[in-house]
Amino acid sequence: MTDQAVDFEEPSSESRPSQAGPVSEERPRHGTVGPVGGQFIGRQRELKALRADIERAGLDTISGRKAPRARVLLVAGRPGSGRTALAAELTRRLADEYPDGALWARLTEPGGEPVPGDRAARGLLEALGVGAPAGADEDLLTEMVREALAVRRCVLVLDDAADAEQVAPLLPDNPECLVVAVSQGPLTGIPDVRPCTIGGMDAKSAIELLSRFTGSVRVTVDPQAAESLVEQCGGQPAAMMLVGGWLAARPKASVADATKQLRGLPDDPEAPVGARPLARAFRLVHDSLPQSAARLLRLLALAPAGRVDAHIASALSGCSVSAAGSTLEDFAALGLLHSAGGAEQPAEPVGSEQYEVPGCLAPLLHALVTEEERPAEVQLARARMLERTVRLLQSCRAVTEPEGSTARKKLAGLPRALRFSSAGAAGAWLDARRPALLAAARIAVADGELDTLARRLIAALVRALVAHRGTGAAAPELYGLHRLVLDVAVRRDLHREQAAALLNLADLDAQTGRTQDALVRYRAALDAGRRGNDPYALARAMESVGGAYQELGDWERAADWYGRALSQRLARGERADEARLYGRLGGVHTYAGRYGEALRNWRAAAAGFRRLGDLPGHARALSEAARVQEYAGRPEESLRTCEEAVAWARRAGDVRLQAALRLRLADTLERLGDAAAAGLHRSAAERLLGGDVSGLRNP
């Protein structure tokens, strides 16, 4: 499923049929669940019971109290039993009663690990269109989810929940919402949960499902064999689909042949009895594949977030993109993969159609690749996949560069399968794969043996996200990626990269109001910069520490750290940074009321900007010096300095700056009692801006 383990595009369904014969409807997208094609087979008794449970009085209602939160229904069953398909069908039938639609969150990774709560909550917030601050903790994000759902009437499906601890923080405090949890067992700890436990399908429904793949003739001529096959599959929809796909690919094979082959396959004595039918059906399909296709199927266990396209399959197996695409289509026809997108998926680059590994098959693939593939081959396949992803990300970013740039020239030299025709197509590709790309970065870092490749992948992903989404919109993803960079840098003792990652994380903390957290990280970056002998990181960290103290109102410490950063810049002759730091020192001294120090620093800043030829900067620094003179009770000097600033702004040709400085002059003249001169300057400012000076901020 999705990398963020929250699939708001569509929930996975173990019992969704293959392309050979759709049985249940296409999975709903986030938002309102509308009518969709296809026919849901069986489970009518369970659907009726679930509908009844929605209306049934809860414990609070019986005691006379208003229900404090959403009703929680539980669909419990083994993977492959069709539990998610049942939740999807229930959601579809409830669409008219819940006008704000349905949200889906998957709470278990394809590898079986529980999804972190903050990632699940962030995915829900994104689907709801609610912005969440980068780096926010789980408690804040889950609280935001509950607040967002408090004013909606919708269905929240929590798919593949491992335990009650995952579900409880996401429950809306709103009785107008409905929560449908899908799990393998009970959710002990959540009161008043209405469970619906499902097992195998009834024989009639299972045979109808089989007929969708084989046609009615093969079932009609040997109904007893069909019933035996259902028994061999335990009535599990996923097992029936796999065997149905196997039969659909063999028109001359009979239902009795499939039954006989299934009986001949050994069972794993350590596996639970209920899991054996699906394992046998999967082994039947896997063992019937050509050797190259079987190997590719096993390697799909490495696909990030369980998502795969022809490029990933090609890199994993070492075959061509076109051959990989054909094999994936065959897998989908056999029920081994599900299509992960619709018509809105980008049509490029070639081979971009996405598939997903069904959740019930992911553990079987992981076990099989461990059993039959050598570790070195698995590592090589993963490295090839990550390298292909890096090249696609580089192409995705390069298409945003201007025509004739070096990046565009390199892009033109890439194979057609790795190129995008436009920035829009590249952006659509990036959005569609964002969860899987983030998962790929996490997998690469967790591997521990591919750190160089992991760093390249993260760098390419950061550049692509910034190019297409902007730093602000991509901040949550960037925060996670910088943390991954930090993990690698600490593991490999890369002090400079550690300092850079800490600075980036601290900047994002500061932007979201977590100033104390930012301060801790800035100081850690300073230590890492010292260990790595990185003068840029040292100066940048010192200045940022000063900025954090300034934000906290500690003017003494802010001035001290700005002074340290200034000394560093002076020693290296970095004049632009010197001028800026003189200005920052002037600002904190002004706030602290040390007007003599403030004036000296602002004049030094003005001189620095003048030497650099930065006339607008020179004018602004002079205007700040005029402000300090006014605060210090020297209005005549302030007036002269402000007039000088206006002259420099005029020389710089900066109209808005001129207007702002004239308004400053007007204010000063009014305080000096010269209303006529003040009016002249105010009129001049209005003429410069066409009469509209509203919203103009004094420099």
C-alpha positions as CSV (number, residue, x, y, z in Angstrom):
1,M,0.0,0.0,0.0
2,T,1.0,3.6,0.3
3,D,4.3,4.6,1.7
4,Q,2.8,6.8,4.3
5,A,0.7,3.7,5.1
6,V,-2.4,5.8,4.7
7,D,-4.0,5.2,1.4
8,F,-6.5,7.9,0.8
9,E,-6.6,7.3,-2.9
10,E,-8.2,3.9,-2.4
11,P,-8.2,1.1,0.2
12,S,-6.5,-2.2,-0.5
13,S,-8.8,-5.1,-0.8
14,E,-7.7,-8.7,-0.5
15,S,-10.7,-9.9,-2.3
16,R,-10.8,-7.5,-5.2
17,P,-10.8,-9.5,-8.4
18,S,-8.3,-9.4,-11.2
19,Q,-8.7,-7.8,-14.5
20,A,-9.9,-11.2,-15.8
21,G,-13.2,-10.8,-14.1
22,P,-14.1,-7.9,-11.8
23,V,-16.3,-9.0,-8.9
24,S,-16.4,-6.2,-6.4
25,E,-16.5,-2.5,-7.4
26,E,-13.4,-0.4,-8.0
27,R,-12.1,0.9,-4.7
28,P,-13.5,4.3,-3.7
29,R,-11.2,7.3,-3.8
30,H,-10.9,9.7,-0.9
31,G,-13.9,12.0,-0.7
32,T,-17.5,11.1,-1.2
33,V,-18.0,7.5,-2.3
34,G,-20.1,7.6,-5.4
35,P,-21.6,4.8,-7.5
36,V,-19.1,2.6,-9.2
37,G,-19.2,-0.3,-11.6
38,G,-18.9,-4.0,-10.9
39,Q,-20.9,-6.3,-8.7
40,F,-20.2,-7.3,-5.1
41,I,-20.7,-11.0,-4.5
42,G,-22.0,-12.5,-1.3
43,R,-21.7,-11.3,2.3
44,Q,-25.3,-10.1,2.4
45,R,-25.8,-11.4,5.9
46,E,-22.7,-9.5,7.1
47,L,-23.8,-6.3,5.4
48,K,-27.2,-6.5,6.9
49,A,-25.7,-7.1,10.4
50,L,-23.4,-4.1,10.0
51,R,-26.2,-1.9,8.9
52,A,-28.2,-3.0,11.9
53,D,-25.3,-2.3,14.3
54,I,-25.2,1.4,13.1
55,E,-28.7,1.9,14.2
56,R,-28.5,-0.1,17.4
57,A,-28.4,1.9,20.6
58,G,-25.0,2.1,22.3
59,L,-24.2,2.0,26.0
60,D,-24.4,5.8,26.3
61,T,-27.7,6.0,24.6
62,I,-29.2,3.2,26.9
63,S,-28.0,5.2,29.9
64,G,-29.6,8.3,28.6
65,R,-26.5,10.2,27.7
66,K,-25.7,11.5,24.2
67,A,-23.1,9.5,22.4
68,P,-19.7,11.3,22.9
69,R,-18.1,10.0,19.7
70,A,-18.5,8.1,16.5
71,R,-20.0,4.6,16.4
72,V,-17.2,2.0,15.7
73,L,-17.8,-1.1,13.6
74,L,-15.2,-3.8,13.4
75,V,-14.8,-6.1,10.4
76,A,-12.6,-8.9,11.6
77,G,-11.1,-11.6,9.5
78,R,-7.9,-13.1,8.1
79,P,-6.0,-11.4,5.3
80,G,-7.6,-12.7,2.1
81,S,-11.0,-13.1,3.6
82,G,-12.4,-10.1,1.8
83,R,-12.6,-8.0,4.9
84,T,-11.6,-4.7,3.2
85,A,-13.9,-5.4,0.2
86,L,-16.7,-5.8,2.7
87,A,-15.8,-2.4,4.3
88,A,-15.7,-0.9,0.8
89,E,-19.1,-2.2,-0.1
90,L,-20.6,-1.0,3.2
91,T,-19.1,2.4,2.6
92,R,-20.6,2.5,-0.9
93,R,-24.0,1.7,0.4
94,L,-23.8,4.4,3.1
95,A,-22.7,7.1,0.6
96,D,-26.1,8.9,0.7
97,E,-26.2,8.9,4.5
98,Y,-22.7,10.4,5.0
99,P,-22.5,13.4,2.5
100,D,-18.9,14.3,3.5
101,G,-17.7,11.0,2.0
102,A,-15.3,8.4,3.1
103,L,-11.7,8.5,4.2
104,W,-9.4,5.5,4.2
105,A,-6.3,5.0,6.3
106,R,-4.2,1.9,6.1
107,L,-2.5,1.2,9.5
108,T,-0.1,-1.6,8.6
109,E,2.9,-1.4,6.2
110,P,3.2,-4.0,3.4
111,G,6.0,-5.6,5.4
112,G,3.7,-6.1,8.4
113,E,5.0,-3.2,10.6
114,P,2.5,-0.9,12.2
115,V,2.2,2.5,10.6
116,P,3.5,5.4,12.8
117,G,0.6,7.3,14.2
118,D,1.9,10.7,13.0
119,R,2.2,9.4,9.4
120,A,-1.4,8.0,9.4
121,A,-2.8,11.3,10.9
122,R,-0.9,13.4,8.4
123,G,-2.2,11.5,5.5
124,L,-5.8,11.9,6.8
125,L,-5.2,15.6,7.2
126,E,-3.9,15.9,3.7
127,A,-7.0,14.1,2.4
128,L,-9.2,16.5,4.4
129,G,-7.4,19.5,2.9
130,V,-6.1,20.6,6.3
131,G,-2.5,21.8,6.5
132,A,-0.3,20.4,9.3
133,P,3.0,21.9,10.5
134,A,6.1,20.2,9.5
135,G,7.6,18.1,12.3
136,A,4.5,18.1,14.4
137,D,4.2,15.2,16.9
138,E,1.6,12.5,16.9
139,D,-0.6,14.0,19.6
140,L,-1.0,17.3,17.8
141,L,-1.7,15.7,14.5
142,T,-4.3,13.2,15.8
143,E,-6.0,16.1,17.7
144,M,-6.1,18.0,14.4
145,V,-7.7,15.0,12.7
146,R,-10.4,14.8,15.5
147,E,-11.1,18.5,15.2
148,A,-11.4,18.3,11.4
149,L,-13.9,15.4,11.7
150,A,-15.9,17.1,14.4
151,V,-17.7,19.3,11.8
152,R,-18.2,16.6,9.2
153,R,-20.5,13.7,8.6
154,C,-18.4,11.0,7.0
155,V,-17.2,7.4,7.2
156,L,-13.6,6.8,8.4
157,V,-12.2,3.4,7.4
158,L,-9.2,2.3,9.3
159,D,-7.8,-0.6,7.3
160,D,-5.6,-3.4,8.6
161,A,-5.4,-2.1,12.2
162,A,-3.0,-4.0,14.3
163,D,-4.5,-3.0,17.7
164,A,-6.7,-0.6,19.6
165,E,-3.8,1.8,20.3
166,Q,-3.6,2.6,16.6
167,V,-7.4,3.2,16.3
168,A,-8.2,5.1,19.5
169,P,-6.4,8.4,18.8
170,L,-8.1,8.8,15.4
171,L,-11.7,8.3,16.6
172,P,-13.8,11.4,16.0
173,D,-15.5,13.0,18.9
174,N,-18.6,13.3,16.7
175,P,-21.5,10.9,16.8
176,E,-22.4,12.0,13.3
177,C,-19.4,10.1,11.9
178,L,-19.0,6.4,11.5
179,V,-15.7,4.5,12.0
180,V,-15.2,1.1,10.2
181,A,-12.1,-0.7,11.5
182,V,-10.7,-3.6,9.6
183,S,-8.5,-5.9,11.7
184,Q,-7.5,-9.5,12.1
185,G,-8.7,-9.7,15.7
186,P,-10.6,-7.8,18.4
187,L,-9.9,-4.3,19.3
188,T,-9.7,-4.7,23.1
189,G,-9.8,-1.4,24.9
190,I,-12.3,0.5,22.7
191,P,-15.7,0.5,24.3
192,D,-18.9,-0.4,22.5
193,V,-17.2,-1.8,19.4
194,R,-19.6,-3.8,17.2
195,P,-17.7,-6.7,15.7
196,C,-18.5,-8.6,12.5
197,T,-16.2,-11.6,12.1
198,I,-16.0,-13.1,8.6
199,G,-14.6,-16.4,7.4
200,G,-15.0,-18.1,4.1
201,M,-17.7,-17.3,1.6
202,D,-20.7,-19.5,1.3
203,A,-20.3,-22.2,-1.5
204,K,-22.8,-20.5,-3.8
205,S,-21.1,-17.1,-3.7
206,A,-17.6,-18.7,-4.0
207,I,-18.7,-20.7,-7.1
208,E,-20.2,-17.5,-8.6
209,L,-16.8,-15.8,-8.0
210,L,-15.0,-18.6,-9.6
211,S,-17.3,-18.5,-12.6
212,R,-16.3,-14.9,-13.3
213,F,-12.8,-16.1,-14.2
214,T,-13.5,-19.5,-15.7
215,G,-16.9,-18.9,-17.4
216,S,-19.9,-20.9,-16.4
217,V,-19.3,-24.0,-18.7
218,R,-16.3,-25.4,-16.8
219,V,-18.2,-25.1,-13.5
220,T,-21.5,-26.4,-14.8
221,V,-20.0,-29.6,-16.3
222,D,-18.4,-30.6,-13.0
223,P,-20.2,-28.9,-10.1
224,Q,-18.8,-31.4,-7.6
225,A,-15.3,-30.4,-8.5
226,A,-16.2,-26.8,-8.1
227,E,-17.5,-27.5,-4.6
228,S,-14.3,-29.4,-3.8
229,L,-12.2,-26.5,-5.1
230,V,-14.1,-24.1,-2.9
231,E,-13.4,-26.4,0.0
232,Q,-9.7,-26.6,-0.8
233,C,-9.6,-22.7,-0.9
234,G,-11.5,-22.5,2.4
235,G,-14.0,-20.2,0.7
236,Q,-11.4,-17.4,0.9
237,P,-12.0,-14.8,-1.9
238,A,-8.3,-14.1,-2.4
239,A,-7.5,-17.9,-2.8
240,M,-10.5,-18.3,-5.2
241,M,-9.3,-15.4,-7.3
242,L,-5.8,-16.7,-7.6
243,V,-7.0,-20.2,-8.7
244,G,-9.6,-18.5,-11.0
245,G,-6.8,-16.5,-12.6
246,W,-4.8,-19.7,-13.0
247,L,-7.7,-21.4,-14.7
248,A,-8.5,-18.3,-16.9
249,A,-4.9,-18.5,-18.2
250,R,-5.4,-22.2,-19.1
251,P,-8.6,-22.6,-21.1
252,K,-8.1,-26.3,-21.5
253,A,-7.7,-27.0,-17.8
254,S,-10.7,-28.3,-15.9
255,V,-11.8,-27.3,-12.4
256,A,-10.9,-30.8,-11.3
257,D,-7.3,-30.3,-12.6
258,A,-7.0,-27.2,-10.3
259,T,-8.4,-29.1,-7.4
260,K,-6.0,-32.0,-7.9
261,Q,-3.0,-29.7,-8.1
262,L,-4.0,-27.8,-5.0
263,R,-4.4,-31.0,-3.0
264,G,-0.9,-32.1,-4.1
265,L,0.8,-29.0,-2.7
266,P,2.3,-29.4,0.8
267,D,1.2,-27.2,3.7
268,D,3.5,-25.4,6.1
269,P,2.9,-27.2,9.4
270,E,3.9,-24.1,11.3
271,A,1.4,-21.8,9.5
272,P,-2.1,-21.3,11.1
273,V,-4.7,-23.6,9.6
274,G,-6.8,-20.7,8.3
275,A,-3.8,-19.2,6.4
276,R,-2.9,-22.4,4.5
277,P,-5.5,-22.3,1.6
278,L,-4.3,-18.9,0.4
279,A,-0.6,-20.0,0.7
280,R,-1.4,-23.1,-1.4
281,A,-3.2,-21.1,-4.0
282,F,-0.4,-18.6,-4.2
283,R,2.2,-21.4,-4.5
284,L,0.1,-22.9,-7.3
285,V,0.3,-19.7,-9.3
286,H,3.9,-19.0,-8.5
287,D,5.1,-22.4,-9.5
288,S,3.3,-22.3,-12.8
289,L,5.1,-19.1,-13.9
290,P,8.2,-19.1,-16.2
291,Q,11.4,-18.9,-14.2
292,S,12.0,-15.2,-15.1
293,A,8.5,-14.2,-14.2
294,A,8.5,-16.1,-10.9
295,R,11.7,-14.4,-10.0
296,L,10.3,-11.0,-10.7
297,L,7.2,-11.8,-8.7
298,R,9.4,-12.7,-5.7
299,L,11.4,-9.5,-6.1
300,L,8.2,-7.4,-5.9
301,A,8.5,-7.9,-2.2
302,L,11.1,-5.1,-2.4
303,A,8.8,-2.6,-4.1
304,P,8.4,0.5,-1.8
305,A,5.0,0.7,-0.2
306,G,4.0,-2.3,-2.2
307,R,3.7,-0.1,-5.3
308,V,5.3,-1.1,-8.6
309,D,5.4,0.0,-12.2
310,A,7.3,-1.1,-15.2
311,H,10.4,0.9,-14.3
312,I,10.7,-0.6,-10.8
313,A,10.0,-4.1,-12.2
314,S,12.6,-3.5,-14.9
315,A,15.2,-2.4,-12.4
316,L,14.5,-5.3,-10.0
317,S,14.7,-8.0,-12.6
318,G,17.2,-6.4,-15.0
319,C,14.9,-6.7,-18.0
320,S,13.6,-4.0,-20.4
321,V,10.8,-1.7,-19.4
322,S,8.5,-3.0,-22.1
323,A,9.1,-6.7,-21.0
324,A,8.5,-5.7,-17.4
325,G,5.3,-3.9,-18.3
326,S,3.9,-7.0,-20.1
327,T,4.8,-9.2,-17.2
328,L,3.0,-6.9,-14.7
329,E,-0.1,-7.0,-16.9
330,D,0.0,-10.8,-16.8
331,F,0.4,-10.7,-13.0
332,A,-2.7,-8.4,-12.8
333,A,-4.7,-10.9,-14.9
334,L,-3.7,-13.7,-12.5
335,G,-4.8,-11.7,-9.5
336,L,-1.3,-11.3,-8.2
337,L,-1.4,-7.5,-8.6
338,H,-4.1,-4.8,-8.5
339,S,-4.2,-1.7,-10.6
340,A,-3.4,1.2,-8.4
341,G,-4.7,4.1,-10.5
342,G,-7.2,5.2,-13.0
343,A,-7.4,7.5,-16.0
344,E,-6.0,10.4,-14.0
345,Q,-2.6,8.7,-13.8
346,P,0.1,10.3,-15.8
347,A,0.7,8.7,-19.2
348,E,4.4,9.3,-19.0
349,P,7.2,8.4,-18.8
350,V,6.6,5.1,-20.7
351,G,5.8,2.3,-18.2
352,S,4.3,4.6,-15.5
353,E,1.1,2.7,-14.8
354,Q,1.2,1.7,-11.2
355,Y,0.1,-1.6,-9.6
356,E,0.0,-2.7,-6.0
357,V,0.7,-5.9,-4.3
358,P,-2.4,-7.1,-2.4
359,G,-2.0,-6.8,1.3
360,C,-2.7,-10.5,1.8
361,L,0.1,-11.6,-0.6
362,A,2.8,-9.3,0.7
363,P,3.8,-11.6,3.6
364,L,4.0,-14.6,1.2
365,L,6.2,-12.6,-1.2
366,H,8.5,-11.6,1.7
367,A,8.9,-15.2,2.9
368,L,9.5,-16.4,-0.6
369,V,12.2,-13.9,-1.5
370,T,14.0,-14.7,1.7
371,E,13.7,-18.4,1.0
372,E,14.7,-18.6,-2.7
373,E,16.9,-15.5,-3.4
374,R,20.5,-15.0,-2.3
375,P,21.0,-12.0,-0.1
376,A,23.6,-10.5,-2.5
377,E,21.1,-10.8,-5.4
378,V,18.4,-9.2,-3.4
379,Q,20.8,-6.3,-2.4
380,L,21.8,-5.8,-6.1
381,A,18.1,-5.7,-7.2
382,R,17.3,-3.1,-4.5
383,A,20.3,-1.0,-5.6
384,R,19.2,-1.2,-9.2
385,M,15.7,-0.1,-8.2
386,L,17.0,2.9,-6.2
387,E,19.4,3.9,-8.9
388,R,16.5,3.9,-11.5
389,T,14.5,6.0,-9.1
390,V,17.3,8.5,-8.7
391,R,17.5,8.9,-12.5
392,L,13.7,9.4,-12.8
393,L,13.8,12.1,-10.0
394,Q,16.7,13.9,-11.7
395,S,14.7,13.9,-15.0
396,C,11.6,15.1,-13.1
397,R,13.5,18.1,-11.7
398,A,15.4,18.8,-14.9
399,V,12.2,19.4,-16.9
400,T,11.5,22.4,-14.7
401,E,14.8,24.1,-15.7
402,P,14.8,26.8,-18.5
403,E,15.3,25.7,-22.1
404,G,19.0,25.6,-23.0
405,S,20.2,25.0,-19.4
406,T,22.7,22.3,-18.6
407,A,20.0,20.2,-16.9
408,R,17.8,20.3,-20.0
409,K,20.7,19.3,-22.2
410,K,21.4,16.3,-20.0
411,L,17.7,15.5,-20.0
412,A,17.6,15.4,-23.8
413,G,20.4,12.7,-23.8
414,L,18.4,10.3,-21.6
415,P,16.5,7.4,-23.0
416,R,12.9,8.2,-23.9
417,A,11.6,6.0,-21.1
418,L,13.2,8.3,-18.6
419,R,12.1,11.6,-20.0
420,F,9.1,13.8,-19.3
421,S,7.6,16.0,-22.1
422,S,6.5,18.8,-19.7
423,A,6.8,20.1,-16.2
424,G,3.1,19.3,-15.7
425,A,3.6,15.6,-16.6
426,A,6.6,15.4,-14.3
427,G,4.6,17.0,-11.5
428,A,1.7,14.6,-11.9
429,W,4.2,11.7,-11.9
430,L,5.8,13.0,-8.7
431,D,2.4,13.5,-6.9
432,A,1.2,10.0,-7.9
433,R,4.4,8.4,-6.5
434,R,5.1,10.6,-3.6
435,P,4.2,8.0,-0.9
436,A,6.2,5.3,-2.6
437,L,9.2,7.6,-3.2
438,L,9.3,8.6,0.5
439,A,9.1,4.9,1.4
440,A,12.0,4.2,-0.9
441,A,14.1,6.8,0.9
442,R,13.2,5.2,4.3
443,I,14.0,1.7,3.0
444,A,17.3,2.9,1.6
445,V,18.3,4.4,4.9
446,A,17.1,1.5,7.0
447,D,19.1,-0.9,4.8
448,G,22.4,0.5,6.2
449,E,24.5,-0.9,3.4
450,L,23.4,1.5,0.6
451,D,24.1,4.8,2.4
452,T,25.8,6.5,-0.6
453,L,22.8,5.6,-2.8
454,A,20.4,6.6,-0.1
455,R,22.0,10.1,0.1
456,R,21.8,10.5,-3.7
457,L,18.1,9.4,-3.6
458,I,17.2,11.8,-0.8
459,A,19.0,14.7,-2.5
460,A,17.2,14.0,-5.8
461,L,13.9,13.7,-4.1
462,V,14.4,17.0,-2.1
463,R,15.3,18.9,-5.3
464,A,12.3,17.4,-7.2
465,L,9.8,18.3,-4.4
466,V,11.1,21.8,-4.1
467,A,11.1,22.4,-7.9
468,H,7.5,21.2,-8.3
469,R,5.8,21.9,-5.0
470,G,7.9,24.7,-3.4
471,T,9.6,24.7,-0.1
472,G,6.5,25.7,1.9
473,A,4.1,23.1,0.4
474,A,6.8,20.3,0.6
475,A,7.9,21.2,4.2
476,P,6.4,18.1,5.9
477,E,8.1,15.8,3.4
478,L,11.3,17.8,3.6
479,Y,11.3,17.5,7.4
480,G,11.2,13.7,7.2
481,L,13.9,13.6,4.5
482,H,16.2,15.8,6.5
483,R,15.8,13.5,9.5
484,L,16.8,10.5,7.2
485,V,19.9,12.5,6.1
486,L,20.7,13.1,9.7
487,D,20.4,9.3,10.5
488,V,22.9,8.5,7.7
489,A,25.3,11.3,8.7
490,V,25.4,10.2,12.3
491,R,25.9,6.5,11.3
492,R,28.7,7.4,9.0
493,D,30.3,10.2,11.0
494,L,29.7,12.7,8.2
495,H,29.9,15.8,10.4
496,R,29.3,18.3,7.6
497,E,26.2,16.6,6.4
498,Q,25.1,16.2,10.0
499,A,25.4,20.0,10.5
500,A,23.5,20.7,7.3
501,A,20.7,18.4,8.2
502,L,20.4,19.8,11.7
503,L,20.3,23.4,10.3
504,N,17.6,22.4,7.9
505,L,15.5,20.7,10.6
506,A,16.0,23.7,12.9
507,D,14.9,26.1,10.2
508,L,11.6,24.1,9.8
509,D,11.2,24.0,13.6
510,A,11.6,27.8,13.8
511,Q,9.2,28.4,10.9
512,T,6.5,26.4,12.8
513,G,7.0,28.2,16.1
514,R,9.0,25.5,17.9
515,T,11.8,28.0,18.8
516,Q,13.2,26.1,21.7
517,D,13.5,22.9,19.6
518,A,15.1,25.0,16.9
519,L,17.6,26.4,19.4
520,V,18.7,22.9,20.5
521,R,19.2,21.8,16.9
522,Y,21.1,25.0,16.0
523,R,23.5,24.4,18.9
524,A,23.9,20.8,17.9
525,A,24.7,21.9,14.3
526,L,27.3,24.2,15.7
527,D,29.0,21.3,17.5
528,A,28.8,19.2,14.3
529,G,30.3,22.1,12.2
530,R,33.2,22.3,14.6
531,R,33.9,18.6,14.4
532,G,33.7,18.8,10.6
533,N,35.7,22.0,10.4
534,D,32.9,23.6,8.3
535,P,33.2,27.4,8.5
536,Y,29.9,27.9,6.6
537,A,28.0,25.7,9.1
538,L,29.7,27.5,12.0
539,A,28.8,31.0,10.9
540,R,25.3,29.9,9.8
541,A,24.7,28.1,13.1
542,M,25.9,31.1,15.2
543,E,23.7,33.5,13.4
544,S,20.7,31.1,13.7
545,V,21.3,30.7,17.4
546,G,21.3,34.5,17.7
547,G,18.0,34.6,15.7
548,A,16.4,32.0,18.0
549,Y,17.4,34.0,21.1
550,Q,16.0,37.2,19.4
551,E,12.7,35.4,18.8
552,L,12.7,34.4,22.5
553,G,13.3,38.1,23.5
554,D,16.7,37.4,25.0
555,W,18.5,40.4,23.5
556,E,21.8,39.9,25.4
557,R,22.3,36.4,24.1
558,A,21.1,37.3,20.6
559,A,23.7,40.1,20.4
560,D,26.4,37.9,21.7
561,W,25.8,35.2,19.1
562,Y,25.4,37.7,16.3
563,G,28.7,39.1,17.3
564,R,30.3,35.7,17.2
565,A,28.9,35.1,13.7
566,L,30.1,38.5,12.6
567,S,33.6,37.8,13.8
568,Q,33.6,34.6,11.7
569,R,32.4,36.5,8.6
570,L,35.0,39.3,9.1
571,A,37.8,36.7,9.4
572,R,36.7,35.2,6.0
573,G,36.0,38.5,4.3
574,E,32.4,37.7,3.5
575,R,31.2,41.3,3.0
576,A,27.6,40.7,2.2
577,D,27.1,38.6,5.3
578,E,29.0,41.2,7.3
579,A,26.6,43.9,6.3
580,R,23.6,41.7,7.1
581,L,24.9,40.8,10.5
582,Y,25.7,44.4,11.3
583,G,22.0,45.1,10.6
584,R,20.9,42.2,12.8
585,L,23.1,43.5,15.6
586,G,21.6,46.9,15.2
587,G,18.1,45.5,15.4
588,V,18.6,43.6,18.7
589,H,20.5,46.6,20.3
590,T,17.5,48.7,19.3
591,Y,15.1,46.3,21.0
592,A,17.3,46.3,24.1
593,G,17.3,50.2,24.2
594,R,21.0,50.4,23.6
595,Y,20.7,53.2,21.0
596,G,24.4,54.1,20.8
597,E,25.4,50.5,19.9
598,A,22.4,50.2,17.6
599,L,23.3,53.4,15.7
600,R,27.0,52.3,15.2
601,N,25.9,48.9,13.9
602,W,23.3,50.4,11.5
603,R,25.9,52.8,10.1
604,A,28.4,50.0,9.7
605,A,25.7,48.0,7.8
606,A,24.9,51.0,5.6
607,A,28.6,51.4,4.8
608,G,28.9,47.7,4.0
609,F,25.9,47.8,1.6
610,R,27.3,50.9,-0.1
611,R,30.7,49.2,-0.7
612,L,28.9,46.2,-2.2
613,G,26.9,48.5,-4.5
614,D,23.6,47.5,-2.9
615,L,21.9,50.8,-3.0
616,P,18.5,49.7,-1.7
617,G,20.2,47.9,1.2
618,H,22.2,51.1,1.9
619,A,19.0,53.2,1.9
620,R,17.2,50.7,4.2
621,A,20.1,50.7,6.7
622,L,20.1,54.5,6.8
623,S,16.4,54.5,7.4
624,E,16.9,52.2,10.4
625,A,19.6,54.5,11.7
626,A,17.1,57.3,11.4
627,R,14.6,55.3,13.4
628,V,17.2,54.7,16.2
629,Q,18.1,58.4,16.2
630,E,14.4,59.2,16.7
631,Y,14.1,56.7,19.5
632,A,17.1,58.3,21.1
633,G,15.4,61.7,21.1
634,R,17.4,63.3,18.3
635,P,14.7,64.1,15.8
636,E,16.7,66.7,13.7
637,E,19.5,64.1,13.1
638,S,16.8,61.5,12.3
639,L,15.3,63.9,9.7
640,R,18.6,64.4,8.0
641,T,19.4,60.7,7.9
642,C,16.0,59.9,6.6
643,E,16.4,62.5,3.8
644,E,19.7,60.9,2.9
645,A,18.0,57.5,2.8
646,V,15.4,58.9,0.4
647,A,18.1,60.3,-1.9
648,W,19.8,56.9,-2.0
649,A,16.5,55.1,-2.7
650,R,15.9,57.5,-5.6
651,R,19.3,56.8,-6.9
652,A,18.6,53.0,-6.7
653,G,15.4,53.4,-8.6
654,D,13.3,51.6,-6.0
655,V,9.9,53.3,-6.2
656,R,8.3,51.4,-3.3
657,L,11.3,52.0,-1.0
658,Q,11.2,55.7,-1.9
659,A,7.5,55.9,-1.0
660,A,8.0,54.1,2.3
661,L,10.9,56.4,3.2
662,R,8.8,59.5,2.3
663,L,6.1,58.2,4.6
664,R,8.7,57.8,7.3
665,L,9.8,61.4,6.7
666,A,6.2,62.6,6.9
667,D,5.8,60.9,10.3
668,T,9.0,62.5,11.6
669,L,8.0,65.9,10.3
670,E,4.6,65.7,12.0
671,R,6.2,64.9,15.3
672,L,8.5,67.9,14.8
673,G,5.4,70.1,14.1
674,D,5.9,70.7,10.4
675,A,2.5,69.5,9.1
676,A,2.9,71.2,5.7
677,A,6.2,69.5,4.9
678,A,4.7,66.2,6.1
679,G,1.8,66.6,3.8
680,L,4.1,67.2,0.8
681,H,6.1,64.0,1.5
682,R,2.9,62.0,2.0
683,S,1.5,63.3,-1.3
684,A,4.8,62.4,-3.0
685,A,4.6,58.9,-1.7
686,E,1.0,58.6,-3.1
687,R,2.1,59.9,-6.5
688,L,4.9,57.3,-6.6
689,L,2.5,54.5,-6.0
690,G,-0.5,55.8,-8.0
691,G,-2.4,57.0,-5.0
692,D,-2.5,53.6,-3.1
693,V,-0.2,53.5,-0.1
694,S,-2.4,51.2,1.9
695,G,-0.5,48.2,3.2
696,L,2.9,49.9,2.5
697,R,5.2,49.0,5.4
698,N,7.9,51.4,6.5
699,P,11.4,49.9,5.9
